[in-house]
Amino acid sequence: MHKLFTISFFLFLTACSSSHYLSKGSAFRLTPAEYSDLKGWKADNLVAALPAMKKSCATNPKEYEKFCAGISSVRSETDLRTLIEGTLQPYKVTSKGSSKGKITGYYEAELTGTRHHENGAQLPIYAPPAGYRQGKTYATRKSIENNGLSESKILAWADNPVDLFIMHVQGSGRMITPEGEILQFGYAGNNGRPFSGLGAILKEEGLDPSIANSMPRIREWCLDHPKEATKLMQKNERYIFFKELNGDGPIGSAGVALTPARSLAVDSEYIPMHTPMWLETTNPNGESIQQLMMAQDTGSAIKGGIRADFFWGYGAAAFQTAGHMNQQGSYYLLLPK
């Protein structure tokens, strides 16, 4: 019978402990497992996760020093599988007595717009205010949208308020200009106000739950009801500030570029950034997802021991899949032996 470990104890043993983790107590448990316990372990194309793993290893996480040292010599699927099995131990995660939790999806938003203001319908994409301090409370979304934010630089102008709002929710996006230029924007901070999901807001307004539970359907409803949509979107007081990215993007909370279908957003109160994870869930069509992932991002709505957001990439297909994903799933952490 396997012995149960709390994450605080394990991280203490690997020189990563802090009161940050010690406060979690027994609500988050790790049970040692075998690779044969991981559904689909032999079937996954592990090499597809190699770019994400290399990005995390480039940050020099000390606890994964042995594993990362071996990454440079990986030449094949067999090499990677041998390295993982030889240096990392899988641990089954349970939280509050359950091994299941909610797995949603997110993507890099796409919108159209221009670098310079061209018409009155456009909305600005703001950089953080001058002297910005994380945790400080700034004006609400409604106030910023109605009155502007004179102390912030405007990075570009978005054509569509709904798509801009979605970029605020996703935390990153790419804009296509009429000239064909592609501008990428990443998260740079927020106004310190509480976040309210638009789906929850629409449910409070009595909208059909089948619409409120799907981002593509929410977007369609908002486009069809622009005046009502503006009022409802402004009920989400949280406002996001952005920075323009050069090179790979979007950048997750772990400080590395996200890899489509291999990067996860998790609650860093429980799972440290750059942790390899084995995910078992389904996509919105009910098809199995059993594959190696990397914890490389966080999110304001991603809270709990078993709670994750699956990064699908960008484009229409990614939006449709991410926007409909609301699955149950479980996962293992792959921690240094």
N, C-alpha and C positions, 0 to 999 in steps of 0.2 A: 504494500500500500504506500502510495506516494505521500511524502510529508508536505504540508502546505507551508508556503512562505509568504509573508507580506512583502510588498515591493520595498517598503522602507528597510527591512532587514536585508534583503538581497542587495539593494543599492549601498547599504552600509558596508557589506562585504566587498563590494567592488569599488570602494572609495568614492562613492557618488552621493552619499547620504547628506541630508540637510533637514532642518525642521520643516521645510517645504514638503518633504515626503513623509516624515515621521508623523505628521498630523493626520495621515490617511488611515492609520490603524488597520483593522482587519476588514474594512469595507472593500479592499482591493487585494485579491490573493493571486498568487502564482503557484501552479502545481507543476513540478517537473514532468516532462513528457518525452516520448520517443518520436523520432521522425516518422515512424510507421503510424503514429497517431494522427498525423497531419493529412487530412483528406486531400488527395490529388498531388501530394508532394512529388511523386515520381513523374507526374504528367506535366507539371509546369515547365515552361520555357524560362528557366532561371536567368539565362543570359539577357533576356529582355529587361531584367531589373538591374543589370550591371551598371548602366549609366547613372541611375539614381544612387546606387551604392557608392560609386566612385566619387560622386559629388559630395556625399556625406563624409566619406573618408578624407577628402581634401580639406575638411575642417579640422582634421587631426583629433578626433575624439579619443582620449587616452584609454578609456575602458575597452575600446575596440582596436587597440594598437596591433595585436597579433593578427587579427582578421584582416585589417586594412593593409598590413605589410604584405599579406599574401595576394591581395587583389591585383597587384601589378603583374604577377606571374600567371594569371588566369588566361588560358588560351582557348578553352572549350567549355561546353556545358558540364562535362565530367569534372574538369578542374574546379569549377565553381562549386559544384555540389559537394565535392570532396573537401574543399576548404570550409564551406559552411558547416558540414556535419562534423568536421574535425575540431573546429574552434568555437562553435556556438551551440548552446543548449536551448531547446524549445521549452517554454513554460506556458501552460494553458492559463488564460486569464478568466477569473470569475469576479464579479462585482455585486455586492449585496446579495450573495447567494445564487446568482444566476450567471450562466456562461453566455447569455445572449444579450444583444443590445442593438441600438438603431444605427444603421449604416445609410447615409445619404450620399448624394453626389454634388460636385460643383465643377465649374469650368471657367475658362478665361472668357469673359464677356466680349462680345463684338458689337461695335457701334460705328456710325458714320459721323463725320464732323469736319472741322477745319481748324487750322492753327490760329487763325485770326477771326474775329467776330464778323459774321456776314449778314445775319438777319436777327430780328427781335425774338424769334422762336427758339433760338439756340440758348443752351445753358452752359455755364463755365465749369471746367474741371480745375479745381483749386489745388495748389501746393499747400503745405502747412503754413499757418500764419507766421509772420516774423516773430522770432523768439518763442516758437512753439515748445510747449512742455507736455510730455506725456502725462496723463492723469489730470491735467487742468481742464476745467469746464469752460467750453466756448459756446457760442450761440447755437440755438437749435436748428435743425434742418429747415423748418419753416422760415425762421428768421433769415438764415443764410440765402435761401432761394428767393425770398421776397425782397430782401434789402441788400444782398451782396456781402462781400467780405473784403473790405478795402485793404486790409493788412496782409492779404494773401496774393501771391502771383497766380495768374491764370495761365495754365499750361496749354489749353486748347478749348474748343467750343463744340459741344455735342448737339447733334440735330434733334435727337429724340429723348425726351425726359424719362420715358419708361426704360429705355435701354441704358441710360445713364444711371438710373436707380438700381438696375440689375447689376451694373458694374460696381456700385457701392456695396451691394450685398455680397458679391463674389470676391471683392477686394482687389481685383485686377482686371485688365481688359486691353483690347487693341482697337484702335480707331483707324478706319480707312477713309482717306481724304479723297475729294474729287479727282485729284491728280494721281491717285493710286499709291500715295505714300502710306505706309503703315506705321502708326505711332503706338508704342506699348507703354502702359501705365501700371505701376505697382503701388501697393499700399504704403503710405508714409505716415499714417496717424489718424486719429479721429477726434471728434469734438468733446469726448468725455461724457456724452449723454447716453442713456439706456437704449439698447437695441430692441426693436419690436419687429418680428417677421411679418411680411405683408400677407402671407397666408393666414396667420392668426388674426390680423386686423380685419381681413375680408370675412373670416368666419364670424367675428364679433358683429359685423354688419349684416349677418344673415345670408351671406352668399353661399351658393351650392358648394358643399364640402369637396365635391369632385373637382371643382375649379380651384378652390383654395389650396388643395394638396398638390397641385401641379404647376411648376413655374411656367412652362409653355402656355398653359391655359390662363394663368394669371396675367401673363404678358398680353395675350390676345384680348382678355377682358379689359385691361387697362387702356389698350389702344382704341378699343371701341367706346370707352367711357372716359375720355381725357379729363374732363372737369372733376368728376367724382374721383378718378384715380389720383389726381394731384392732391386732393384733400386727404385721401387715405394714405398715400405715400408719406405725406408730411407728418402723419401720426408716429412714424418711426423717427424719433428725435436724433438718432445716431447719424452723423455725417462723416464721410470718409475724405481724407486728404490724400493726394497722390504724388508720385514722382515719375518722371519719364525715365524709361529703362532703355539702355543701350546694350544689345546683345541678347543672350538667352533670357527668357522670362516665361511666366511670371516667377517672382521670387517668393518663396514661402517664409514662414516665421523662423525657420532654421537657417535662413540666410543663403540658401542655394536655390537654383532654378528647379522648378517642379518638372517631373517627368510624367507625361500622360499615362494613366492606367498603372502607375507604379508608385505614386506619391500619395500619402494619406495625411489628412488633417486630423489631429487627435487632441485630447485634453492634456496639456503638458503638466498639469497638476498630478497626473498619474503616470504618463509615459514620456520619458525624456526624448527630445529631438534627436534624430539620427539613429533611432532604434529600428533594426530590421524586424518585420512582423510578418506572420503568416495569416492571411485573411481568408475566411470562409463565409461567403454570402451568395447572393444572387443579383443579377441585374433586373431592371424593371420588367423584362420579358420572362423572368423566372429561370433564366439560364445560370448555371453555376459559375461563381467566381471563386476559385481556389488558387491563390497565388501569393508570391513573395512581394511585399510592399516595404516602403520606407516611411517612417514618421518624419515628415519634413515641413509640416504646417500646423497651424492652430486656427481657431475661429470662434467668434463670440457666441455662436450657438452650439459649439461642440463642447459639451460639458458632461463628464462622467467617466467611469472606469472603462466601460465598453460603449464607446460612442466615436464614430469616425465619419469623415467626409472623403469620398473617393474622387480624386482629381481625374477628369475625363479629357482634358485638353481644351481645344478651342474649335469653333465652327458650329454649324447648324446641328450636325449629328451629336456632337458633345453636349450642346444645349438641351436637345431633346432627351438624351439619356440621363444626364445629370438632373434635369428638371423634373423627371418622373421617378427618380430613385428615392425610395423610402422603405428600405428592407430591414429584415432582421439578420444578424450575423454574429460571428464569434471570431476570436483571434488568439494567436500565440505570440509571445515576445521571444525573439531569438537573442539570448543574452550570452556574454562571454563565459566560457567554461572556467 
